[in-house]
């Protein structure tokens, strides 16, 4: 059977998966390269067909070339009929697109919008194009889910000339949200998926989206993935006056400031311990810095839920997803605490057991935990695109 490869490239990691090319793609292989740029960088993989796991040190090879060489040696690369790339920033692109030179040129032009993802995504695409020019590559944009947001949800309060340049709120985590909406329709029915919904993708990168009639009407992230909710190492929303003050007082240039707000801040900056929520939950009773980091994350998420309930004019379904949303019952409980006035009531046993529904039977709002799967939605997009192009 022909295969589809999905790739999610970042500044410090490459995540990949291989799927069967069919209407409901089945994952057969997955893995990642972590700690790119650091010592002991490894490629780790799990073959679901043979139940084989393994890892290899990269040595002096570039991560992208090492990955492609390993893939060529491990599988029959001619079996791949398409590669789906997660492209974080897609400006106003609303659908997956074949990666042409014109699209690559555009991604190069906007790479400064997201320096932590776009340059690495572009490098992966270009090396595959050079080594396997006949192989179809498709860009699946994280921003496309939010392209339908109302004008007021996109508009930034800057002089209009910047709006004309495309500086607006785009929103991210769209591939995750697309999957969550498909899965919500499957488990709860189409009527529920057309209702008033808040999706909370809570992980090292974290955001929320308000969805009504199946469409995004607002989201916490904006022009870049650094805005909105406090995250593992990102600030989330920040008073712009802080930018000016720090660049003046600390003599930071633009690159140093970008590193500060994207890699040194968030839960890591507040706790001075870790960007990982599980680490902070373990240490919160012994370290006030960890306790404050956890509390701020829960407090801000609670505020956004209240804000988006107002935008939706009510709330029917709240979905938790992402590494924290799926695996941290205490965080979910603390976020929902005190939100009974919105109709949210948590069943603490169901929550502790990580049930799919964690709200009480009396709760007006159904609170769900859904494991997200961005790779699956990319694989389906590639197959659908290929299938439609054949027709």
C-alpha positions as CSV (number, residue, x, y, z in Angstrom):
1,X,0.0,0.0,0.0
2,X,1.1,3.5,-0.7
3,X,2.2,5.7,2.2
4,X,1.8,9.3,3.4
5,X,4.5,11.0,5.4
6,X,3.7,13.8,7.9
7,X,6.4,16.2,9.2
8,X,6.3,18.8,11.9
9,X,9.6,20.7,12.0
10,X,10.6,23.1,14.8
11,X,13.7,24.9,16.0
12,X,14.7,22.0,18.3
13,X,12.8,19.0,17.0
14,X,11.5,17.1,14.0
15,X,8.4,15.0,14.5
16,X,7.3,12.6,11.8
17,X,4.8,9.8,11.1
18,X,4.0,7.4,8.3
19,X,0.4,6.6,7.4
20,X,-1.4,4.3,5.0
21,X,-2.8,6.3,2.0
22,X,-6.6,5.7,2.5
23,X,-9.7,7.6,3.6
24,X,-9.0,6.9,7.3
25,X,-5.2,6.8,7.3
26,X,-3.6,4.3,9.8
27,X,-0.4,5.2,11.5
28,X,2.4,2.6,10.9
29,X,5.5,4.5,12.0
30,X,6.3,7.5,14.1
31,X,9.3,9.2,15.7
32,X,11.2,12.4,16.4
33,X,14.5,14.0,16.5
34,X,14.8,16.0,19.8
35,X,17.5,18.3,21.2
36,X,18.6,19.6,17.8
37,X,21.6,21.8,18.3
38,X,22.5,20.2,21.6
39,X,24.7,17.2,22.5
40,X,23.4,13.6,22.2
41,X,20.9,14.5,19.6
42,X,19.0,11.3,18.7
43,X,16.4,10.0,16.2
44,X,13.9,7.9,18.1
45,X,11.3,5.8,16.3
46,X,8.5,3.3,16.9
47,X,7.5,0.9,14.1
48,X,3.9,-0.1,14.8
49,X,3.8,-2.9,12.2
50,X,6.8,-4.8,13.7
51,X,6.5,-3.3,17.2
52,X,10.1,-2.3,16.8
53,X,11.6,0.7,18.6
54,X,15.0,2.2,18.1
55,X,17.2,5.2,18.3
56,X,20.3,6.5,16.5
57,X,22.7,9.3,17.4
58,X,23.0,12.0,14.7
59,X,26.7,12.7,14.9
60,X,27.8,15.6,12.8
61,X,25.1,15.3,10.2
62,X,22.4,18.0,9.8
63,X,19.2,16.9,11.4
64,X,17.2,17.2,8.1
65,X,19.7,15.2,6.0
66,X,20.1,12.6,8.7
67,X,16.4,12.2,8.9
68,X,16.0,11.8,5.1
69,X,18.9,9.3,5.0
70,X,17.5,7.3,7.8
71,X,14.1,7.2,6.2
72,X,15.6,6.1,2.8
73,X,17.4,3.2,4.5
74,X,14.4,2.2,6.8
75,X,11.6,2.2,4.2
76,X,11.0,2.0,0.5
77,X,10.8,5.8,-0.1
78,X,9.2,5.2,-3.5
79,X,6.1,4.0,-1.6
80,X,5.5,7.6,-0.4
81,X,3.0,9.3,-2.6
82,X,2.8,12.6,-0.6
83,X,4.4,14.5,2.3
84,X,2.2,16.7,4.5
85,X,4.1,19.5,6.3
86,X,2.7,21.3,9.2
87,X,3.4,25.0,8.3
88,X,2.7,27.1,11.3
89,X,2.2,30.5,9.7
90,X,0.1,30.6,6.5
91,X,-1.1,34.2,6.4
92,X,-4.4,34.1,4.6
93,X,-4.2,30.7,3.1
94,X,-7.3,28.8,3.9
95,X,-6.7,25.3,2.5
96,X,-3.8,22.9,2.2
97,X,-1.7,23.7,-0.9
98,X,0.9,22.0,-3.1
99,X,4.2,23.5,-2.3
100,X,5.3,25.5,-5.3
101,X,8.3,27.8,-5.7
102,X,5.9,30.7,-5.5
103,X,4.6,29.4,-2.1
104,X,8.2,28.8,-0.9
105,X,9.1,32.4,-1.9
106,X,6.2,33.7,0.1
107,X,7.1,31.6,3.2
108,X,10.7,33.0,2.9
109,X,9.2,36.5,2.9
110,X,7.2,35.9,6.1
111,X,9.7,33.7,7.9
112,X,10.5,36.6,10.3
113,X,6.9,36.3,11.6
114,X,7.7,33.0,13.2
115,X,11.5,32.5,13.4
116,X,11.1,29.4,15.7
117,X,9.2,27.4,13.1
118,X,9.1,28.7,9.5
119,X,12.9,28.6,8.7
120,X,13.1,25.0,9.8
121,X,9.9,24.0,7.9
122,X,11.3,25.7,4.8
123,X,14.6,23.9,5.1
124,X,12.9,20.5,5.4
125,X,10.7,21.3,2.3
126,X,13.6,22.5,0.2
127,X,15.9,19.6,1.0
128,X,13.2,17.1,0.1
129,X,12.5,19.0,-3.1
130,X,16.2,18.9,-4.0
131,X,16.6,15.2,-3.3
132,X,13.2,13.9,-4.4
133,X,11.9,16.6,-6.9
134,X,9.1,14.3,-8.1
135,X,7.6,13.8,-4.7
136,X,4.4,15.8,-4.0
137,X,4.7,18.0,-0.9
138,X,1.6,19.7,0.7
139,X,1.6,22.6,3.1
140,X,-1.0,22.2,5.9
141,X,-1.4,25.6,7.6
142,X,-1.9,26.0,11.3
143,X,-3.6,29.4,10.7
144,X,-6.2,28.2,8.2
145,X,-8.7,27.1,10.8
146,X,-9.0,30.7,12.0
147,X,-9.2,32.3,8.6
148,X,-13.0,32.6,9.0
149,X,-12.7,34.7,12.2
150,X,-14.7,38.0,12.1
151,X,-12.9,41.1,11.2
152,X,-13.1,42.4,14.8
153,X,-11.3,39.3,16.1
154,X,-8.5,39.8,13.6
155,X,-8.0,43.6,13.8
156,X,-5.0,45.0,15.7
157,X,-5.1,48.5,17.1
158,X,-2.2,49.8,14.9
159,X,-2.2,52.4,12.1
160,X,-4.1,51.1,9.1
161,X,-1.0,50.9,6.9
162,X,0.1,47.8,9.0
163,X,-3.2,46.1,8.5
164,X,-2.7,46.6,4.8
165,X,0.7,44.8,5.2
166,X,-1.1,41.8,6.7
167,X,-0.3,42.5,10.3
168,X,-3.3,41.1,12.1
169,X,-4.4,38.3,14.5
170,X,-4.1,35.0,12.7
171,X,-4.3,32.3,15.4
172,X,-2.5,29.0,15.6
173,X,-3.0,25.3,16.7
174,X,-5.4,25.1,13.8
175,X,-4.5,21.5,12.8
176,X,-5.2,20.4,16.4
177,X,-8.5,22.3,16.5
178,X,-9.6,20.8,13.1
179,X,-9.0,17.3,14.5
180,X,-10.8,18.1,17.8
181,X,-13.8,19.4,15.9
182,X,-13.9,16.2,13.7
183,X,-13.6,14.0,16.8
184,X,-16.2,16.0,18.7
185,X,-18.7,15.5,15.9
186,X,-17.8,11.7,15.9
187,X,-18.3,11.2,19.7
188,X,-21.1,13.8,20.4
189,X,-22.8,14.2,17.1
190,X,-23.0,17.0,14.5
191,X,-25.5,19.0,16.5
192,X,-23.1,19.3,19.4
193,X,-20.2,20.1,17.1
194,X,-22.3,23.0,15.7
195,X,-22.9,24.5,19.2
196,X,-21.0,27.0,21.4
197,X,-17.6,25.4,22.1
198,X,-14.4,26.4,23.7
199,X,-11.4,24.3,22.7
200,X,-8.4,24.4,25.0
201,X,-5.1,23.1,23.5
202,X,-2.9,23.2,26.6
203,X,0.7,22.1,26.3
204,X,4.1,23.6,26.1
205,X,2.5,25.8,23.5
206,X,-1.0,26.7,24.7
207,X,-4.1,28.4,23.2
208,X,-7.9,28.5,23.3
209,X,-10.4,28.9,20.5
210,X,-14.0,30.0,20.6
211,X,-16.0,28.0,18.0
212,X,-19.6,28.5,16.9
213,X,-21.5,26.8,14.1
214,X,-18.3,24.8,13.5
215,X,-16.2,27.9,12.8
216,X,-13.5,29.7,14.8
217,X,-14.8,33.1,15.9
218,X,-11.9,34.0,18.2
219,X,-8.6,32.6,19.6
220,X,-6.0,33.6,22.1
221,X,-2.9,33.6,19.9
222,X,-2.5,36.5,17.5
223,X,0.0,37.6,14.9
224,X,2.6,35.1,16.2
225,X,2.4,32.0,18.5
226,X,4.0,34.0,21.3
227,X,0.8,35.8,22.3
228,X,-2.2,34.9,24.4
229,X,-2.0,32.5,27.3
230,X,1.2,32.0,29.3
231,X,3.1,29.0,27.9
232,X,6.0,26.7,28.7
233,X,8.7,29.2,27.7
234,X,6.6,32.0,25.9
235,X,5.2,35.0,27.7
236,X,1.8,35.1,26.1
237,X,0.3,38.6,26.1
238,X,2.8,41.2,27.2
239,X,2.4,44.9,27.8
240,X,4.2,46.5,24.7
241,X,5.7,49.0,27.1
242,X,7.7,46.2,28.6
243,X,9.3,45.6,25.2
244,X,10.6,49.2,25.1
245,X,11.7,49.2,28.7
246,X,13.7,46.0,28.5
247,X,15.3,46.8,25.2
248,X,16.5,50.1,26.7
249,X,17.4,49.0,30.2
250,X,18.9,45.6,29.2
251,X,20.3,46.8,25.9
252,X,18.6,43.9,24.1
253,X,18.6,43.8,20.3
254,X,15.6,42.3,18.5
255,X,17.1,38.8,18.3
256,X,17.8,38.8,22.0
257,X,14.4,40.1,22.9
258,X,12.8,37.4,20.7
259,X,14.8,34.7,22.5
260,X,13.7,36.2,25.9
261,X,10.0,36.1,25.2
262,X,10.0,32.8,23.3
263,X,12.6,30.7,25.1
264,X,13.3,32.1,28.6
265,X,9.9,33.2,29.8
266,X,6.5,31.6,30.5
267,X,6.4,28.9,33.1
268,X,10.1,28.5,32.9
269,X,10.8,32.2,33.6
270,X,8.3,32.4,36.5
271,X,9.3,29.2,38.2
272,X,13.1,29.3,37.4
273,X,12.8,25.5,37.5
274,X,11.1,24.0,34.5
275,X,8.8,24.7,31.6
276,X,7.1,21.3,32.2
277,X,3.8,21.4,34.0
278,X,4.3,17.9,35.5
279,X,7.6,19.1,37.1
280,X,6.0,22.2,38.5
281,X,3.0,20.2,39.9
282,X,5.5,18.0,41.8
283,X,7.4,20.9,43.2
284,X,4.6,23.4,43.9
285,X,4.2,22.5,47.6
286,X,7.9,23.0,48.3
287,X,8.7,25.9,46.0
288,X,6.6,29.1,45.8
289,X,8.0,29.9,42.4
290,X,6.6,26.6,41.0
291,X,3.3,27.2,42.8
292,X,3.0,30.7,41.3
293,X,3.7,29.4,37.8
294,X,1.0,26.8,38.1
295,X,-1.5,29.3,39.6
296,X,-0.9,31.8,36.8
297,X,-1.4,29.3,34.1
298,X,-4.8,28.2,35.6
299,X,-5.8,31.8,36.4
300,X,-5.2,33.0,32.8
301,X,-6.9,30.0,31.3
302,X,-9.9,30.6,33.5
303,X,-10.0,34.2,32.4
304,X,-10.0,33.3,28.7
305,X,-12.8,30.8,29.2
306,X,-14.9,33.6,30.8
307,X,-14.0,35.9,27.9
308,X,-14.8,33.5,25.2
309,X,-18.1,32.5,26.9
310,X,-19.0,36.2,26.5
311,X,-18.0,36.2,22.8
312,X,-20.0,33.0,22.2
313,X,-23.0,34.4,24.3
314,X,-23.1,31.2,26.3
315,X,-21.2,27.9,26.4
316,X,-22.3,24.3,25.7
317,X,-19.0,22.3,25.4
318,X,-15.5,22.8,26.8
319,X,-12.8,20.5,25.4
320,X,-9.4,20.0,27.0
321,X,-6.5,18.7,24.8
322,X,-2.7,18.9,24.5
323,X,-0.1,17.5,26.9
324,X,-1.4,19.4,29.9
325,X,-5.1,19.3,28.9
326,X,-5.0,15.6,28.4
327,X,-2.8,14.5,31.3
328,X,-3.1,17.0,34.2
329,X,-6.4,16.5,36.2
330,X,-5.3,18.9,38.9
331,X,-4.9,21.7,36.3
332,X,-8.2,21.0,34.7
333,X,-9.9,21.0,38.1
334,X,-8.3,24.3,39.1
335,X,-9.2,26.0,35.8
336,X,-12.8,25.0,36.2
337,X,-13.1,25.8,39.9
338,X,-15.5,28.6,40.5
339,X,-17.0,28.5,37.0
340,X,-20.3,27.0,38.2
341,X,-22.0,30.3,37.3
342,X,-21.1,29.5,33.6
343,X,-22.7,26.1,34.0
344,X,-19.4,24.2,34.4
345,X,-19.4,21.5,37.1
346,X,-16.6,19.0,37.3
347,X,-17.0,15.4,38.6
348,X,-13.7,15.0,40.5
349,X,-13.6,11.2,40.2
350,X,-14.2,11.3,36.5
351,X,-11.6,14.0,36.2
352,X,-9.0,12.1,38.2
353,X,-9.6,9.0,36.1
354,X,-9.1,11.0,32.9
355,X,-12.6,10.0,31.6
356,X,-13.6,11.3,28.2
357,X,-16.4,13.3,29.9
358,X,-15.3,14.9,33.2
359,X,-18.4,17.1,34.0
360,X,-21.2,16.0,36.3
361,X,-24.5,14.7,34.9
362,X,-26.1,18.0,36.1
363,X,-23.5,20.3,34.5
364,X,-25.1,22.6,31.8
365,X,-21.7,22.5,30.0
366,X,-20.3,19.2,28.9
367,X,-16.6,19.2,29.7
368,X,-14.6,16.7,27.6
369,X,-11.0,15.5,27.3
370,X,-10.0,14.6,23.8
371,X,-6.6,13.4,22.8
372,X,-5.5,15.6,19.8
373,X,-3.8,14.2,16.7
374,X,-2.4,16.8,14.4
375,X,-0.6,14.2,12.3
376,X,-3.9,12.4,11.5
377,X,-5.5,15.5,10.2
378,X,-2.4,16.2,8.0
379,X,-2.4,12.7,6.6
380,X,-6.2,13.0,5.9
381,X,-5.6,16.3,4.1
382,X,-2.9,14.8,1.9
383,X,-5.0,11.8,1.0
384,X,-8.1,14.0,0.3
385,X,-6.1,16.3,-1.9
386,X,-4.6,13.4,-3.9
387,X,-7.9,11.7,-4.2
388,X,-9.7,14.9,-5.4
389,X,-6.9,15.7,-7.9
390,X,-7.2,12.2,-9.4
391,X,-11.0,12.7,-9.9
